[in-house]
Amino acid sequence: MDFLGTLLWGVEVASGYAIDVWNCRARLSRWQGDTLLEAENWRELEDEAVEAIEAFGGAVNLSGLYPCPAELAEKGVWQ
């Protein structure tokens, strides 16, 4: 997988999932090739995504990619 060496906030990401933050919204996303796709149910999971960002030491007003906990990634619905 292409993303194995990707660093998000200094943390190696090997799961293929990330929390994509922009415009003060937290979207559960996953890599498909070079494209980051949102989960169909990201809005339902947004509160949990924000909690994960804050537990990591980030904030929803700091745009960027954050590591996604496995238990949150498992809740995502994908096309």
C-alpha positions as CSV (number, residue, x, y, z in Angstrom):
1,M,0.0,0.0,0.0
2,D,1.3,3.4,-1.0
3,F,0.4,5.2,2.3
4,L,2.4,3.0,4.7
5,G,5.2,5.6,5.0
6,T,2.9,8.6,5.2
7,L,3.4,10.6,8.4
8,L,0.5,12.4,10.0
9,W,1.5,14.7,12.8
10,G,4.6,12.7,13.2
11,V,2.8,9.3,13.6
12,E,3.2,6.6,11.0
13,V,-0.1,5.6,9.4
14,A,-0.4,2.0,8.4
15,S,-4.1,1.4,8.7
16,G,-5.1,3.3,5.5
17,Y,-7.6,5.3,7.6
18,A,-7.4,8.9,8.7
19,I,-9.6,11.7,10.2
20,D,-9.6,14.5,7.6
21,V,-10.2,17.9,9.2
22,W,-11.0,21.0,7.2
23,N,-13.5,23.8,7.6
24,C,-13.9,22.7,11.3
25,R,-15.4,19.4,10.3
26,A,-13.9,15.9,11.1
27,R,-14.5,13.3,8.4
28,L,-13.7,9.7,8.8
29,S,-11.8,8.8,5.6
30,R,-9.7,6.1,4.0
31,W,-7.1,6.0,1.2
32,Q,-8.0,4.4,-2.1
33,G,-4.9,4.7,-4.2
34,D,-3.9,8.4,-4.0
35,T,-7.4,9.5,-3.1
36,L,-8.8,10.1,0.3
37,L,-12.5,9.0,0.4
38,E,-15.0,10.0,3.1
39,A,-17.1,7.4,4.8
40,E,-20.7,7.5,3.8
41,N,-21.7,7.9,7.4
42,W,-18.9,10.3,8.5
43,R,-21.5,12.8,9.8
44,E,-22.9,10.2,12.3
45,L,-19.3,9.5,13.4
46,E,-18.1,13.1,13.6
47,D,-18.4,13.4,17.4
48,E,-16.3,10.3,17.9
49,A,-13.8,11.6,15.3
50,V,-13.5,14.9,17.2
51,E,-12.9,13.0,20.5
52,A,-10.1,11.0,18.8
53,I,-8.5,14.2,17.5
54,E,-8.7,15.8,20.9
55,A,-7.3,12.7,22.6
56,F,-4.4,12.9,20.1
57,G,-3.7,16.5,21.2
58,G,-5.2,18.2,18.1
59,A,-8.3,20.3,17.6
60,V,-11.1,20.4,15.0
61,N,-10.1,24.0,14.1
62,L,-6.6,22.8,13.0
63,S,-7.1,21.5,9.4
64,G,-5.1,18.4,8.5
65,L,-5.0,14.6,8.6
66,Y,-5.1,12.9,12.0
67,P,-4.6,9.2,12.9
68,C,-7.8,7.2,13.1
69,P,-8.4,4.7,15.9
70,A,-9.1,1.2,14.6
71,E,-12.4,1.0,16.5
72,L,-13.6,4.2,14.7
73,A,-12.4,3.0,11.3
74,E,-14.5,-0.2,11.8
75,K,-17.7,1.8,12.1
76,G,-17.2,3.5,8.7
77,V,-19.6,2.6,5.8
78,W,-17.8,2.6,2.5
79,Q,-19.1,2.3,-1.1
